[in-house]
Amino acid sequence: MLKYFTSWESHGEALVAFLSGLPAGLLVDLEFVDRELWRRQQGYGRGGRMKIERDTAHILSGVRHGKTIASPIAVLLENRDWKNWQEQLPVETGDTSKHKRVASPRPGHADLAGALKYNFREARYVLERASARESAARVAVGALAKLLLRELGIDVLSHVIAVGKTNVEREISWPEIQARCAKDEVLLNCADPQIEAQMQEEVDKVLRTGDSVGGVFEVVAHNVPPGLGTYVQWDERLDARLAGAVMSLQAVKAVEIGAGVTAAYAPGSAVHDEIGYTSGSKFAGFTRTRNNAGGIEGGVSNGQEIRIRGYLKPISTLRRPLQSVDFATREPVKAAYERSDVCVVPAAGVAAEAMVALTLARCALEKCGGDSMTETLRNYQDYCQQLKNF
Ligand SMILES: Cc1cc2nc3c(=O)[nH]c(=O)nc-3n(C[C@H](O)[C@H](O)[C@H](O)COP(=O)(O)O)c2cc1C
């Protein structure tokens, strides 16, 4: 089974991610992994931290001579900012007068709930681990999952469909998303340049007022075969697994698959995707007039593009902070402020691509198995043939 977890603190020495369960013999393109990490760092509205960090993947184990060898993969990402934090956040006891307290919890962040849970008297350690810098580690292992999926012909990308009140009304096609993601300049990763300019104004507005802004990204998985996930157990449903994976990202507060939200307000005839058949077309030849289901029916991929949206709340660290309470005195004070992003919708989309890729790779390996890529690809091609002969 494909398993992964991350280990790090935001201002600690490094981020480390572990991934086990990839078959042996998968080509590892490090340039691709680093580009994914670069993509996560982009976007208009990021804070000063992203100017300091230049994330690159340093693989410690599990890859030799450019290919996976089936042993667990450990990836290390250096934290450049560590040099400024060695005295404030030492592993040893250190000089306690140099510790940097987070004295008043930020509404919307993990500070208060985390301090209460772990019995910390202030929120420094909470901030360090709850911070979404962690998503860089997920992007590193997600890139490896993407490389596996590519061998199966599956690609995963994202684009931004809303920032604040500005949103894209039409469906953005796969080629448009591909073209957008191939570019080397990222403003808000929106495929419509006019709407993107309006999104930029939304960010400018909150930059001026010391506020923050949320939005919506959409992740699209292209060329996914029918048959990933299953309805036979609640926790094996693909929709449930994808929703959990995307929701696990910091600041994502709602997840929608296909036209999930508007479908709730429409009659069945306007929602469900009628079925046709064209001999020789993709997979088993069954076609759809539209894709309101977002590529999943009954918890199983149905051969259409998987489309999943994440709804992001605005960032909770505000330059003009909200009201809070001092941890020590319990007196009313303004919430703590520390260098922060004001808009992260494009970056969250890239992190969500990683989560979607890891979920699909896990499902694909459950379906096809294989200890080596030769075996996995043979099983996958066999399954595709079975679909063709259906
Ligand atoms: C890519 C990304 C970057 C983020 N950057 C910040 C940030 O700079 N400041 C901040 O307060 N929150 C930031 N967040 C959101 C917080 O990490 C998140 O709100 C916090 O951990 C509490 O978790 P919750 O919002 O899921 O409840 C970011 C989220 C993402 C996805």
The ligand as an ORCA input file, in Angstrom:
! r2SCAN-3c Opt
* xyz 0 1
  C      -0.254     27.070      0.736
  C      -0.789     27.615      2.019
  C      -0.115     28.670      2.655
  C      -0.605     29.204      3.832
  N       0.039     30.276      4.404
  C      -0.455     30.831      5.533
  C       0.173     31.986      6.113
  O       1.158     32.508      5.593
  N      -0.385     32.488      7.238
  C      -1.491     31.944      7.830
  O      -1.952     32.438      8.860
  N      -2.090     30.856      7.310
  C      -1.609     30.282      6.182
  N      -2.238     29.187      5.649
  C      -3.419     28.623      6.325
  C      -3.099     28.011      7.676
  O      -2.038     27.086      7.588
  C      -4.333     27.340      8.264
  O      -5.419     28.222      8.240
  C      -4.070     26.942      9.722
  O      -3.100     25.917      9.749
  C      -5.308     26.448     10.449
  O      -5.843     25.325      9.812
  P      -7.319     25.327      9.206
  O      -7.469     26.624      8.449
  O      -7.351     24.147      8.312
  O      -8.278     25.250     10.338
  C      -1.785     28.659      4.443
  C      -2.455     27.607      3.802
  C      -1.974     27.095      2.609
  C      -2.722     25.976      1.933
*
